[in-house]
Each structure stands twice: as C-alpha cells, then as structure tokens.
Amino acid sequence: MANVRVIDGPPGANSRSESIADLIKELRDEALLLVRQEVALAKTEMTEKIGRTLRNTAYAIAGALVAFLGLVFILQAVTALIGVGLKAAGVASEQCLWLAPLIVGVVVAVIGTILVTKGIATLKNETLVPEKTIDSLKRDKAWIQSKTT
C-alpha cells in the first residue's frame, strides 16, 4: 500500500475551506428552492389570469348573444311597423303590434350592450404577463447578487 502523507497548512485553513464549501452548497440549495418557488408562483399566477380571462370572455359572449336577441326583437318590431304602415289603419291595437316588441327589443339590446362593453373593457385591461413572478424574480436576482458579492 502506498503511504499517504498529510501536509498541514496554515492553522484554520481546513475549517475555512469547509465553511466556504458549505456556503456554496447552501447558496446552491437556496437558489434551487427559489427557482422551484418561482415556478410555482408563475403557475399560480397564470392560472388566476387565465380564469379571469375566460370568465370575462364568457361575459362578452353572453352579452353578444343578448344583443343579438335584442336585434331580433327590433327587427320584429320594424316588420310589424311596416305591416301597420301598409295597412294604414291607424288603429291603436295595430300600433301595439309594433310598439311592444320595439320596447322589449330596445331594453334587451341595452342590456346586451352593457354586458359586451363590460367584458371587452375588462379584457383590454387584462394582461397574461405574470407580473408578480417578474417582480419576484427581480428581487431574487438582487438577492443572489448580494450573496455572491
């Protein structure tokens, strides 16, 4: 067997190198944990944003359908009005044939317009960029830089 000769260095050198190694290992472990936490944060934030976007898209679609229904009523009223005009009777009961669907159509169209406007306005203000994660990554970068300098 070969003899291994141990050469002693300056006092405290071995413990100093161990503590540097421990610090590097600790920094690596903390950086890995930090990356895992950032990925989890990004997933959570994207899930929330996608949920909000889908909900507001549903509002916009519902509003469009209600507005379309309002258009159907308005067109029905216009048709009845033309029919009354052609008959030129001027009787109150005939006026009711076009006035009632017109009122209902306008109300439904207003409700639909409000829903569509709300959905579109909310979607315009929504961004899919994970802003919280980006801010956290910037803080993490500064933290890592402060640990390494």
C-alpha positions as MATLAB code, in Angstrom:
seq = 'MANVRVIDGPPGANSRSESIADLIKELRDEALLLVRQEVALAKTEMTEKIGRTLRNTAYAIAGALVAFLGLVFILQAVTALIGVGLKAAGVASEQCLWLAPLIVGVVVAVIGTILVTKGIATLKNETLVPEKTIDSLKRDKAWIQSKTT';
ca = [
       0.000    0.000    0.000;
       1.098    3.485   -0.658;
       1.675    5.789    2.202;
      -0.405    8.936    2.212;
       1.356   11.900    3.630;
      -0.722   14.695    5.105;
       0.746   18.160    4.856;
      -0.671   20.593    7.324;
      -1.441   24.027    6.018;
      -1.811   27.202    8.000;
      -3.931   26.862   11.108;
      -7.678   27.198   10.371;
      -7.262   26.674    6.595;
      -9.146   23.372    6.539;
     -12.113   24.717    8.515;
     -12.144   27.811    6.345;
     -12.369   25.784    3.123;
     -15.132   23.682    4.629;
     -17.112   26.740    5.554;
     -16.728   28.159    2.011;
     -17.854   24.829    0.582;
     -20.783   24.792    2.977;
     -21.708   28.340    1.969;
     -21.570   27.445   -1.732;
     -23.703   24.346   -1.131;
     -26.173   26.379    0.923;
     -26.348   29.037   -1.795;
     -26.956   26.353   -4.426;
     -29.701   24.730   -2.344;
     -31.381   28.073   -1.677;
     -31.175   29.015   -5.355;
     -32.810   25.703   -6.346;
     -35.550   26.190   -3.791;
     -36.046   29.726   -5.018;
     -36.381   28.572   -8.634;
     -38.959   25.958   -7.594;
     -40.932   28.556   -5.666;
     -40.812   30.962   -8.615;
     -42.120   28.274  -10.975;
     -44.956   27.530   -8.546;
     -45.750   31.244   -8.298;
     -45.771   31.594  -12.081;
     -48.135   28.618  -12.415;
     -50.498   30.029   -9.798;
     -50.484   33.500  -11.319;
     -51.074   32.209  -14.852;
     -53.954   30.013  -13.624;
     -55.598   33.042  -11.987;
     -55.140   35.198  -15.088;
     -56.468   32.527  -17.438;
     -59.500   32.033  -15.175;
     -60.262   35.761  -15.180;
     -59.789   35.949  -18.945;
     -62.119   33.001  -19.546;
     -64.765   34.433  -17.196;
     -64.712   37.831  -18.923;
     -64.759   36.174  -22.333;
     -67.923   34.386  -21.209;
     -69.403   37.780  -20.226;
     -68.593   39.136  -23.678;
     -70.131   36.113  -25.391;
     -73.256   36.285  -23.192;
     -73.560   39.989  -23.932;
     -73.228   39.366  -27.656;
     -75.963   36.734  -27.527;
     -78.298   39.033  -25.582;
     -77.595   41.887  -28.028;
     -78.361   39.532  -30.896;
     -81.654   38.632  -29.249;
     -82.373   42.364  -28.934;
     -81.704   42.775  -32.641;
     -84.226   40.019  -33.361;
     -86.875   41.904  -31.363;
     -86.056   45.207  -33.044;
     -86.330   43.602  -36.456;
     -89.627   42.031  -35.439;
     -90.873   45.491  -34.399;
     -89.742   47.057  -37.674;
     -91.557   44.320  -39.554;
     -94.740   44.901  -37.602;
     -94.394   48.684  -38.130;
     -94.098   48.252  -41.860;
     -97.135   45.987  -41.831;
     -99.121   48.563  -39.895;
     -97.969   51.333  -42.214;
     -99.029   49.364  -45.236;
    -102.465   48.786  -43.812;
    -102.652   52.478  -42.915;
    -105.386   51.717  -40.447;
    -104.090   53.803  -37.589;
    -106.000   51.717  -35.045;
    -104.495   51.612  -31.555;
    -104.482   47.828  -31.396;
    -102.355   47.694  -34.511;
     -99.919   50.182  -33.023;
     -99.491   47.820  -30.138;
     -98.335   45.141  -32.551;
     -95.128   47.087  -33.264;
     -94.710   49.179  -30.145;
     -94.500   46.287  -27.677;
     -91.762   44.330  -29.488;
     -89.859   47.586  -30.089;
     -89.751   48.421  -26.381;
     -88.695   44.886  -25.462;
     -86.056   44.845  -28.198;
     -84.525   48.140  -27.084;
     -84.337   47.012  -23.455;
     -82.734   43.683  -24.402;
     -80.273   45.426  -26.732;
     -79.245   47.864  -23.966;
     -78.629   45.003  -21.536;
     -76.580   43.158  -24.165;
     -74.561   46.262  -24.957;
     -73.751   46.748  -21.268;
     -72.561   43.141  -20.932;
     -70.432   43.277  -24.084;
     -68.904   46.621  -23.055;
     -68.079   45.303  -19.582;
     -66.445   42.143  -20.932;
     -64.388   43.951  -23.572;
     -63.246   46.693  -21.171;
     -62.118   44.102  -18.631;
     -60.293   42.068  -21.278;
     -58.480   45.177  -22.512;
     -57.127   45.801  -19.001;
     -56.074   42.179  -18.502;
     -52.568   41.003  -19.323;
     -51.292   37.448  -19.350;
     -47.818   38.538  -18.244;
     -47.053   37.061  -14.798;
     -46.230   40.431  -13.202;
     -45.882   39.147   -9.627;
     -43.448   36.493  -10.780;
     -41.380   39.014  -12.730;
     -41.182   41.291   -9.693;
     -40.208   38.362   -7.510;
     -37.533   37.271   -9.991;
     -36.060   40.773   -9.961;
     -35.902   40.658   -6.161;
     -34.346   37.197   -6.306;
     -31.725   38.375   -8.772;
     -30.801   41.223   -6.454;
     -30.673   38.810   -3.503;
     -28.381   36.380   -5.364;
     -26.135   39.230   -6.458;
     -25.893   40.464   -2.871;
     -24.962   36.915   -1.696;
     -22.269   36.460   -4.347;
     -20.542   39.814   -3.881;
];
